[in-house]
Amino acid sequence: MCKTCWLLLVLFLPLPTPAIAETYRVFDKDQNVVEIWKEKDGLIEVYNPDMSRKGYIKKEGKRLERYDKDWRREGRVEHDLDPKGKGR
């Protein structure tokens, strides 16, 4: 195979693309970054500002479950999806 054909094959060969992750930064009242959240496929990975793993947030129905880095549950938040904001 000629060098030009090989180069074209390499340049245009479809490669598997990773899922795109949304990234969010969580700030304190003094505008310092306290956490970095990366959401991918319904799971939010939580990192410290130095990018060391802090834990996870998992969406389960109408609630968010928060876990530490060893998957021990730390807390839960339930939210109402009522668009009128009347709640229950």
C-alpha positions as CSV (number, residue, x, y, z in Angstrom):
1,M,0.0,0.0,0.0
2,C,1.4,3.4,-0.9
3,K,2.2,5.9,1.8
4,T,-0.5,8.3,0.7
5,C,-3.2,5.6,0.8
6,W,-2.0,4.5,4.2
7,L,-2.2,8.1,5.5
8,L,-5.7,8.6,4.1
9,L,-6.8,5.3,5.7
10,V,-5.4,6.4,9.1
11,L,-6.9,9.9,8.9
12,F,-10.4,8.8,7.8
13,L,-10.7,5.4,9.6
14,P,-13.7,5.7,12.0
15,L,-12.6,5.3,15.6
16,P,-14.9,4.6,18.5
17,T,-15.7,7.9,20.2
18,P,-15.9,8.1,24.0
19,A,-19.2,9.3,25.5
20,I,-19.1,13.1,26.1
21,A,-19.0,14.1,29.7
22,E,-20.5,17.4,31.0
23,T,-18.2,19.1,33.5
24,Y,-19.4,21.4,36.3
25,R,-17.5,23.3,38.9
26,V,-19.0,23.8,42.4
27,F,-18.0,27.1,44.2
28,D,-18.2,28.2,47.8
29,K,-19.4,31.7,48.8
30,D,-15.9,33.1,48.3
31,Q,-15.8,31.8,44.7
32,N,-13.3,29.0,45.4
33,V,-13.8,25.7,43.6
34,V,-14.7,23.1,46.1
35,E,-15.8,20.2,43.8
36,I,-15.7,19.3,40.2
37,W,-18.6,17.2,38.8
38,K,-18.4,15.1,35.6
39,E,-21.7,13.8,34.4
40,K,-21.7,10.9,32.0
41,D,-24.4,8.4,31.3
42,G,-26.6,9.4,34.3
43,L,-23.7,9.1,36.8
44,I,-22.0,12.2,38.3
45,E,-18.4,11.6,39.3
46,V,-17.3,14.0,42.1
47,Y,-13.7,15.2,42.3
48,N,-11.7,17.4,44.7
49,P,-10.2,20.6,43.1
50,D,-6.9,18.6,42.7
51,M,-8.9,16.0,40.6
52,S,-8.6,13.3,43.3
53,R,-11.8,11.2,43.4
54,K,-14.2,12.3,46.1
55,G,-17.3,10.2,45.3
56,Y,-20.4,9.8,43.1
57,I,-23.9,11.1,42.7
58,K,-26.4,8.7,41.1
59,K,-29.8,9.6,39.7
60,E,-32.5,7.2,40.9
61,G,-36.0,8.3,40.0
62,K,-36.9,11.5,41.7
63,R,-33.9,11.5,44.0
64,L,-30.2,11.9,43.9
65,E,-28.1,9.5,46.0
66,R,-24.6,10.7,47.1
67,Y,-21.8,8.1,47.7
68,D,-18.2,8.4,48.8
69,K,-15.4,7.0,46.6
70,D,-15.9,3.5,48.1
71,W,-19.7,3.6,47.2
72,R,-20.9,4.1,50.8
73,R,-24.0,6.2,50.8
74,E,-23.5,9.7,52.3
75,G,-26.9,11.2,51.7
76,R,-30.0,11.5,49.5
77,V,-31.9,14.5,48.1
78,E,-35.5,14.0,46.8
79,H,-36.9,16.6,44.5
80,D,-40.4,17.3,43.1
81,L,-40.7,17.6,39.4
82,D,-44.0,19.5,39.5
83,P,-43.6,22.4,37.1
84,K,-45.9,24.6,39.1
85,G,-43.7,24.3,42.1
86,K,-46.5,23.4,44.5
87,G,-44.8,20.2,45.8
88,R,-46.7,17.6,47.7
